[in-house]
Structure formats: C-alpha cells, structure tokens
Amino acid sequence: MSDLPFSQSVRVVDLPPHGLDLKLAPDARTCHALASYAGVLAVSDLAAQLHFDPERADGVHVTGRVTATVRQTCGVTLEPFDAPLSEEIDVHFVPAGSYVPKPPAPGEEDDGEDPPDEIVDGAIDAGALLCEFLVLGVDPYPRKPGAVFEAPATNPAEVSPFAALARLKDPE
C-alpha cells in the first residue's frame, strides 16, 4: 500500500454504467496528517467531489474538484494566514500495462501528452487523488493578502565588496 495519509479505494468492477459520484471529507486527524504531508501549517474544510465515469476498454475518467482552506506562512511578513484552495481534477485511468504511447508522425514533434494513470489491482485510490491535488493546489510562494515586499534601501557603493575594502583601508 502507499504511505499517503488518506486512502479510499474504488473498485472499477463495482462502478455502475452511468458512473459514480463520490464525496470525500476527511476528519480532523486526517487533515492534520495531510497538512504535514502538504507542507502547510493546517488544512481545514477539506472536501473532494469526484465523478467516476467508466470508459471503453475498462478505462475510467475521473473528474471533480478538491477544495480546502490551508494555513500557510507568508513569504513576506512571515505571519500565518488562511488561503482558499480549489483544484480541478480531470484524470484518465487505464488498466495497468495497457497504455501504449503513439509515436509522433514523421516530421512532427512529440506533443508531450500526459499518459493516463494506471488502475492498480482493479481499483482507483480516490484518497490518493485528493492528496495529489491538495499538494498541487498549495501555493509554493504564499503571500498574505495585502503583503508587499519592500527591499531595503541601499547605496550601490555600499553593496560592492570593493567599497567595503575601501572603507577598511581609508576609515573616515
């Protein structure tokens, strides 16, 4: 199994033909573990709404959204603040080993298409999707609303290492 703080498997054979709607809302203990996993101070109001839609050849298309409130440290003021998080999910799954990438046509470049994820042991881990898209939604450079970085005023002559040496040689 995985070392993710949240896991909930959905068996592909149990999916109805019209698809399955799934709502995930981890408890406070799991949110605490997810905060550590995502590298933030706290996670609250975490929820995922997912739709599992069976596709041809045993594939599954998962769509939905992960929403939460994450507490981060502002990169400017170093103060904690809460930020809303909302990430759209749109992932295709295929049976393990069934994906064969299409080679680019002669004279064309590879478009870098994202390969589908694999269905592992006949199931899709909805909890892993929640974890993945939570982490993807976290701002790596958080800034508290209204925080403005002001660079310290410096004299260009003081910044130069040669200016520092000149002060040592000829003190005023």
C-alpha positions, -999 to 999 in steps of 0.1 A, spaced: 0 0 0 10 36 -1 24 59 26 -3 86 19 -22 100 49 -55 93 32 -67 64 11 -101 52 -2 -103 27 -29 -129 25 -56 -132 -9 -73 -136 -5 -111 -158 -35 -115 -183 -21 -90 -188 12 -110 -223 15 -124 -226 21 -162 -237 57 -156 -208 64 -133 -204 70 -96 -204 103 -76 -182 102 -45 -178 129 -18 -148 127 4 -145 147 37 -115 136 58 -118 140 96 -97 165 116 -70 139 124 -65 131 87 -65 168 79 -37 173 104 -17 145 87 -24 159 53 -12 194 64 22 178 73 22 159 40 15 191 20 40 212 39 15 237 53 6 247 89 -30 234 88 -57 221 65 -94 226 72 -127 223 54 -111 197 31 -136 181 6 -135 164 -27 -163 158 -51 -155 132 -77 -173 115 -105 -160 82 -118 -172 76 -154 -164 42 -170 -148 44 -204 -143 19 -232 -117 -9 -227 -120 -9 -189 -108 27 -185 -122 53 -161 -124 90 -164 -124 108 -130 -134 144 -128 -142 167 -99 -128 192 -75 -108 194 -43 -115 224 -20 -99 233 13 -86 261 34 -49 259 40 -29 279 67 5 289 53 33 312 64 35 344 44 68 346 25 69 384 30 57 390 66 63 355 80 28 357 95 4 327 93 -27 332 71 -55 312 57 -58 308 20 -86 291 -1 -76 262 -23 -96 248 -52 -82 224 -77 -100 208 -106 -95 171 -112 -95 155 -147 -77 122 -148 -80 92 -171 -72 57 -158 -64 26 -178 -56 -10 -167 -20 -15 -157 3 -22 -187 -24 -14 -213 -12 21 -223 9 22 -255 21 57 -264 15 67 -300 47 76 -318 47 110 -334 40 112 -371 71 116 -393 82 152 -393 62 161 -362 74 167 -327 62 148 -297 34 168 -281 43 157 -246 8 142 -240 3 132 -204 -1 94 -202 -31 81 -183 -27 68 -147 -29 31 -141 -56 12 -124 -38 -8 -97 -52 -42 -86 -86 -34 -101 -91 -2 -81 -85 36 -81 -74 52 -49 -97 83 -46 -78 93 -14 -46 94 -34 -62 118 -59 -73 140 -31 -38 140 -16 -22 147 -50 -45 176 -60 -43 191 -25 -5 193 -28 -7 206 -64 -30 234 -52 -7 247 -24 10 279 -33 47 274 -32 53 311 -26 25 322 -3 18 358 2 -7 372 27 -33 394 10 -20 430 10 16 420 19 41 440 -1 78 433 -2 99 464 2 136 459 -5 159 477 20 173 510 7 209 506 -2 236 527 -16 251 510 -46 286 520 -34 280 501 -1 269 469 -19 302 465 -37 328 443 -20 354 468 -32 336 496 -14 338 476 18 376 471 13 380 508 7 363 516 40 388 493 57 418 509 40 406 545 45 384 548 75 366 582 78 
